[in-house]
Amino acid sequence: MTSYIILKDANSGRRRSWFEGRQSVGGVASLGGVSSVSGDMPPEPEVSVEHLEPQDLREATRDPGILDLARTMPTRLIAPMASDTVATKGPTWGIQAVGADKSPADGREVLVCVLDTGIDADHQAFAGVDLVQRDFTGTGNGDVQGHGTHCAGTIFGRDVDGTRIGVAPGVSRALIGKVLDDKGGGESDRLFNAILWASSLNAKVLSMSLGFDFPGLSKKLADRGYPVDLATSIALEGYRANLRVFDNLMDLIASKAAFNGGMVIVAASGNESKRQKNPKYEVSASVPAAAKGIVSVGALGEAGDGLNVADFSNTNPLLSAPGVNVVSAQAGGGLVSLQGTSMACPHAAGVAALWWQRVKEEASIPATASAVVTRMRATCRTDVFRAGVDMLDRGDGLVQAPVASGA
């Protein structure tokens, strides 16, 4: 039997149908997408895993209570690259580039969630922060790998030995969902359930620097004896189906914004591009960054005469942030420099926390995830890039923290 992710809305029977009619995907009748909410009851998405035989699968596609389903798929961290940059006193270059060091906002009273490899809760960068940890992997809380600690440090870390690493150091409470194990691997159902966990606790910003492991699923099937071409086709089908589930889940979460303001979800675009070998060797933003409603983030680096898109950064991000030579918290203590879109994503997530604080303080507009994303996109800088940078590679531009009113 094969494991499938089942997406439902627990409240669907209490209001009119969510379905927009069946569509055909790859010759198989697929479940309808999510329509707008009616009435005064928010959606209540649920994700479960069921082991289904082919006959069970056919029956599930005809079940009106199921919004969508997909084969479980491996996930993996977007592996960063080492950097030899040494920490210096004052704000890191990334903090300065996004304007966080001059912003009056610091992220106070904004609940942030980081879905990654966990966190080193004893690191001095997180002193005084209420860290609510939940392990979705079965390997226990903590961060053996170190990736999650580095990302969390960039979002809300306190100063470490005189170096400012955190974009939003006023964040006082954070949700830490360990969705990748100590080797950096996971499963898509864990990710979906972690997102629902964050939404249920009314997190305002969610950051994830990870991707769906299409090659990993293909190899797993081939290792079980499937012909390579068939294994690749099944993996591709699973990849598409997981993207559909992600899109439907994002629709449900967006619909909840009418009741709780919603949640800004930020994701790394991926590191698969290889422009250093050939400028044409570019890959578009990967899933989940490519899913509907996600703020996908590309990586930028300093280039002397302006900022440049990192050679590894996948194209078509929504916007960009510093992702090269990023100094942040190291699991076990101290600081370490890494580079990757994994490092760019938490810069943008930290800026999202600053904008949440700003829109909450303003009475002129509702404080919603949509308003925050609109501000983030509208204030991106495009005057900081070196000549020749392609708009498709950097998106709307360099994300910026809110400035003082009247500035």
ZIRANOR-V917726 format. One line per field, one symbol per residue. ss: DSSP state (2 for helix, 1 for strand, 0 for the rest). psi: psi as a letter, one per 20 degrees, with the letter a starting at -180 (. if undefined). Layout:
ss = ???
psi = ???
This chain:
ss = 01111111100222000000001110011100000000000000111111110222222220000111111001111000110000000110222220000000000000011111000000022200011111100000000000222222222200010011000000001111110000001112222222222222000011110111022222222220000222222222222222222222222222202222000111110000000000000001000000000011111111000011100000100011110001111000001111102222222222222222222220000000222222222200100010000022220001000000000
psi = qqpqppprohjhijarqiqjqqqpokjpprqqrprqqqakpqqnqpprpqoprgghghhhijoiipgrqqpqqqrqqnprqqqjppqrqaqrhggghijhiiqiqjjqkppqpoobjaqniiqhijpipoooqppjijjqrrnhgighggghhhgjqrqolipphphmiipipqpoooipaijjqaqhhggghhghgghhjkqhppppmrrpmghggghgghhiiqqghggggghgghgghhggggghghgghhhihihjhappppqphqkiqmhhhphimqprprpihirpjpnqprpqrqkfkrqqpqhipqrkrharrpjplopapppiqaqqprqrihhgghghhghhhghggghhhpihqqnrhghghgggghjqpjjjqqpipphhhibiaoqqqqrqpi.
